[in-house]
Amino acid sequence: MSLTKSDSTSFWYDPDKRSVIYQIGATCLFVFVAWYLVSNTMTNLESQNIATGFGFLNNEASFEIGESLVEYSAADTYIRALFVGFLNTLLVAFIGIIFTVILGTIIGIARLSTNWLVNKCAAAYIELFQDIPVLLQLFFWYAFFYEMLPSPRNAVNPFDGLFLCNRGLIFGIPAAHPVHKYMLISIVIAVIAIVVIKKWAQTRQNRTGQIFPVFYTSVLLFLGLPFITWLMGGAPTQMDVPVLKGFNFRGGMVVSPEFAALLLGLVLYTAAFVAEVVRAGIQSVSKGQTEAAMAIGLKPGQRLNLIILPQALRVIIPPLTSQMLNLTKNSSLAVAIGYPDFVSVAGTAINQTGQAIEGVLLIMIVYLFFSLTTSAFMNWYNKKMKLVER
């Protein structure tokens, strides 16, 4: 059946049908541009006899990495080296986010303190660390650890087993023992128990109004369960204590100046922005809520934990997610101070193999993975903590 003039006219003036045509056209244009760029790049690389593909990942890396959470040597493959860099980036991001949230929350609450000194100190911290570029802060802390701290032979030794020098913070750790594995399992069990108890206590409080000491119970479980496991495992006390041999220490655990400078710079910088996020979230809660909490006899800590923060989270979480992502992406500046994160390791691989496109693509994929996983978790948490109207 043929379309009449009025039918064809109505078709082009229908916004839903036009939008389908525009989307199809935009998709075709995107596919054409992508095909052109990829084909042109492959042609140019082939004309210059430059290898392409990810086959180089199985070749021997032939370079050392200063810090690694897993066993690694120069004889390992590039993919192993990149995995080491991935873990190093993940370590900095994970620890950095935890310390940033804690410090930022404390500074944000202090910014609203009625105590003049506390309030002004928090304001000064925020202004100072927000106004200095994070890269300069990394350079400062890196120079501080290498220039201001003494050599290993003159290391600061406040007590046996702890040394602070320009090689980092070196401290003793428990010597390897089978019971440590079971202690780790007990910590996981304690964390699960704490989550269950907290949920039960919240339900019980909503139903009866009675407050259960969740904090003290959590501390008791988190510390007591591993301690009992340690006692049942024979209570081993042998320590792996660092000892100065030659120009460096042997044994114990080392927190390198590069890692410390990177972590300190990222945490102090990002916490200043998190503090402002927390302050804004708390101020978004009506003063009437605080007055109502005072009227029913809640203590200051209870008012903050039970009334103010739960309502402030709906304002805090979205910008807090952005700051977490900023910290993770800013960790790529580690290459400037010599910490072997993923960007640094990938850069070394690019220099050795000449396969820049593949290396940069891997860097983009890794940071996209970090961003998407962080966003997914925070979006889930945001939905979980949203206020429900009843």
N, C-alpha and C positions, 0 to 999 in steps of 0.2 A: 504494500500500500504506500503510495507516494505522499510525501509531506506537502501540505499546502503552504502558502506564503506566511500565513499567520502562525502555523505550527513552527516553521523554521525561525521566524522572528522571536517567538516565545522561548525557543530553545537557547538562543544566544543571550536573551535577557534573564535567563534563569541563573541566579548566582551559584546554586549548588552544582549545576551542570558545567558552568564556566570554570568553577574551581577545580573540577576533575580534569578538564582539559589543560588548565594552567599547571597542575601538578605533574601530569604526564609530560608536558613540554619541558618543565624544569628538570625532571628526572632524566629525560633524554639528553638535555644539554649537559647535565652533570656527568653522565656516562661518557659522552663524547669528549668533554674536556679531560676527564680522567684517563680515557684511552689514549688521547693525543699525548698527554704529558708522560705517561708510562712508556708508550712506544718510542717517543722521541728520546727519552732518557736511556732506554735499553739500546737504541741504535747508536747513540753517542758513546756509551760505555763500551759497546762491542767494537766500534771503530778505533778506540784507544786501547784495546786489548786489556780492559779492566774486568776482572772476574766479578760475577754477581751471584747472588744466592747466599744461603746460610750454611753452606757446606764447611766454611772455615771454622764453625763452632766446634767441630770434632778434631781440629788440629791442636797441636801442643802450644800452650800459651807462651811458655818460655820467659815469663816474668814473675817476680815475687810480689806478694801482697803483704803489707806490714801487719795488718790486723785481720783476723778471720775467726768466725764462730765455729767453723768446721775445718777439718784437716784439708790443707792445700799446699801444693808445691809447684814450682815452675814447670814440672813435667806434666801437670794436669792440663786438661783441655780448656779452650776458651769458654765453653759453656759452664765449666766448673768455676772458672774465675768470675764470670758474670753472676753466678749464683752466690758467690762470696760477697760481691758488691751489693747484690740484692738484699742479703741478710744484714749487711752493715747499715744500709739505708733504713731497712725495717726496724732495726734496733734503735737507731737514733730517733726515728719518727715516733715509735711506740713509747719509749721512755720520755721523750720530749713532750709529747701530748699529755702524759700523766702529770708531769711536774708543772707544765704550763697551766693546766686547769686548776691544780691545787694552788699554785702561787697567784694566778690571776684572780681566783675567787677570794683569797685572803686579802689581796690588795684592793679589790673592788669593794669588799665589805668595809675595809679600813678607810676607804675614801669617803664613806658615809658616816664615819664615827663622829660622835659629839666631842671627843677628845681632840683639842686643837692640834697638839703635836702629832698624834697618829694621823689625823686627817691631812695635815700639810706634808708629812713625810710620804704618804701614799700619793698625793698629788705631784710631789717632786719626782718620785720614781716614774710615774706615768709620763710626765713631760720629758724627762731626761731620756728614757729608753725609746719613746716613740719618735723623738726628733733626730736620733742618730741612726743613719742607715745600718741595716743589719750586717752588711759586709764589713763596714768599719769596726763594728763591735767584734766580729769574728777575728779580724786582724789584731785588735787590741788584746783580746784574751789569749790569742796564740803567742803574741809577743810577751805577754805577761808570764806565761808558763815557761817560755824559753829564756827570757832575759832576766826576769826578777827572781826566779827560783834558783837555788844553788845546784852544783853538779852532784852526781851520785855519791862521791866521796864525802861531801859536806851536806848530805841530805838532812832535812828536818826530820827528827825522830822523836816525836812526843812520847811514845812508849814502844815497847818491844813489838816488832812485827808490823809497824806502820812507818813508811818513809814517804816523804814528799820532796821531789826534786824536779829538775828540768826534763827528766825522762818520764814523769808522770807521778801518779799516786800508786804506790806499791804497798800491798797489805797481805797479811797471811790469811789463808783460807783453810777449812778443815781438809785433812788428807783424805784421799779417795777411800770410801768404805761402802759395802753393800747396803747398809742401813739408810744411806742418803737417798736411795731410790724410793724406799718406802716412806721416808719423810716427805718427799715431794708428792707422793700419792696422797698422804694424809693431809697435805695442804690443799690439794684439789678437793678432797672430801669435805674439808672444813669450809671452803668457799661455797660449795654447793649447799651445805647445811646452813650457812649464814644467809644465803638467798632465800631458802625455804622458811627459816625462822623470821626473817624480815617481812616476808609476805604474810605469814601467819599472824605476826604481831600487828601488822597494819589492819588486817581483817578483824582481829579481836578488838583493837582500839575503836574501829568504826562501829562495831556492834555494841560494845560495853562501855567504852570511854576509858578503860584502864590501859595505862601505858606500860609496856614491857621494856626492860632495860636491854634493848637490842645492841647498843654500842658495846657495853661491857661484856655481854654474852659473846659478841663477835670477836672481841679481842681475846677473850678466854679460849674460844675455840681455835682461832687462828694460831695462837701461840702454844696453847696447851696440848692440842692433838699431836703436832710434830714432836713436842717435848716428850710426851708419853711414848711415842714411837721410838724416839732416840734412846730412852731408858730401856725399853724392851729389846732394843737391838744391841745392848751391851754398853751403852753410853760411851762411844769412842771419843777420845779427846785429843788424838794426835793431830797436829797442825802442820800444814805446808807453809813454813815461814820463809820469807824472802831473805837471801843472804847476798852481800856484796862480793862479787867475784870479778876481779879485773876492773873494767870501766862500767859495769852494769850489774843489776841485781838478777839473781836466779831464784826461781821458785815463787810461790804466792801468785797473786793476781795483779795485773797492771792496768790502770786506766790511763791511756796515753794522753799526752798534751793535746793532740789533734782532736781526739774524741771529746775530751773535757772542754776544749775551747768551742767546738761546734755545738755541743749540747748546751753549754752555759750561754753562749750568744743567742741561740735560737729561743731558749726558754725565757731569758730575761726580756728579749725584744717582743716576743709574741704575747707574753703574760701582761705586758702593758696594755695591749689592745683588748685582751680578754677581761682585764680589770674594768675597762670602760663598758664592755658589754654587760658584765655582771652588775655594775652600778646602774646602768640604764634599766636593766631588767627589774632590779629591786625598786627603783623609783617609779616604775610603771604600776606597781601595786598600790591601790588606794590606801591612804593613811587610815581610813576607817577600818580596814582589816586589822591593822596593828592595834588600834584602840579597842576593837572588839576582843582581840586576843588578850590584851591586858585586863579587860573587864572580867574575863572568866578565870583570871589568875595564872595564865601561862607565864613561865619564866622567859627571859630574853632569848636564851638558846632554843627553847621550845617554840617561841614565836617565829624565829628565823627558819627553823627546820620544818615545822608543821604548817605554818600559815604563809609566810612570805615567799620562801624559795620555790615551793610547789607551784605557786601562781606566777612567779617571775620566770620560770623555766620556759614558758610558751614564748616569751620575748627573747630569752637568752640563747636557746638552742640553735635557731637558724644562723645568726651571725657567729656563734661559737663554732659551728661546722666550717664556716669559711676560714676562720683563724686556724683550725686544725689542718685544713688543706694548705693554707699558706705556709705553715711550719714544715709540712712534708715537702712541699715544692722548694722552699728555701734551703732545705738540706742539700740540694744540688750544689750550693755554694761551697760545700766541703772540699771541692777540688782546689779552691783557692788557698787552703791551709794544709793540704796534703793528706786529708783523711780519705781512705779508699772506699768511697761510696760507689753506687752503681755508675754514676756519670763518670767518675774518675777511672774506674776499671774499663768501662766501655770506650772511653777516650784513648786509653792505652791500646786496646784491641784495634781501634780504628787506625791509629798511627802505625801499628805493625802490619796490618793486613791491607790497608788502603780502602776498605769497604765501608765508606762513610755512610752511605744511604742505609745499609742494613743496621749499622751501629746506632745511628740516630733514630731509626724506626724502633729498635729495641728499647731505647731510652724513653721514647714517647709511649710505648705500650706499657712499660713498667710504671711510669708515673700516672698514666691513665688508670691502671689497675689500682694503685694506691688511692687515687681520688674517688673512683667509683665505689670501692669497698668502704671507704670512710663515709662517703655520702649515704650509702645504703644503710649502714649501721646507724648513723645519726638520724636519718629519716624514720627508721624503725623506732628509735628511742623517742623521737619527737611525737610520733603517733601514740606511743605508749604513755607518754606523760601529759598529753593534751587534757584540758579540762573538759569534763562531761557534764552537760546541763541536765539537771534532774528536777 
